[in-house]
Amino acid sequence: MNKDVRKTKVLFLCTGNTARSQMAEAFLRAYGGDRFEPYSAGLEPDVINPFVYRVLEEVGFDLEGQYSKSVMDYMGKIHFGFLITVCANAEERCPSVFPGVGQRLHWPFEDPAAFEGTEEEKLAKFREIRDQIEARIKTWLAGIFSISWGAVAGLPTEPQRARSGDRPEPRFIEKIPNTLPASGRITIRLPDYDPAGAR
């Protein structure tokens, strides 16, 4: 990466920084880390939900060293190109004027931690929200960079429950280039990937 290229900082905000915002940060780092510097925080930070570790590990992420952070750690201290709230509570309680924010977006996702059921049913709910967040990140990047994710070999056209071999792990994906070609479109290329060999 050209070190002269300045990354746009993005802050994902939810109530506790325990699930949705953590997943959004991970996916933006995987799919757009060359152009964006993602952060996440909560209004009332708490311990990261254990299911988050499980469902992100399924798709190749390691959250070792991650912890919940308070929005006050960043408010007025870092300029964010985007502030993205990922739950209704954060959208309602976040100050309408947030110092150092270029654009504010709201992506409401259901709270998987509020779901009641068996262990497997809860895990399935976290997978569902994980896939929704991944799809939303990819859609957002597609709108910015005109990426056709469904046309990229090895990536599903629709979010689906991740199993070993379903799709390449994030580390297989080349990062978004630093500059766009004259056409305004870019192509994401994947190295050879054999799903059968990944099982």
Secondary structure, DSSP 8 states (H G I E B T S, - for coil): --TTS--EEEEEEESSSSSHHHHHHHHHHHHHTTTEEEEEEESS-----HHHHHHHHTTT---TT----BGGGTTTTS-EEEEEE-SHHHHHHS-SS-TTEEEEEE-----GGG--S-HHHHHHHHHHHHHHHHHHHHHHHHHHH---GGGSTTS-SS-----TTSS--GGGS----SS--TTS----------HHHH-
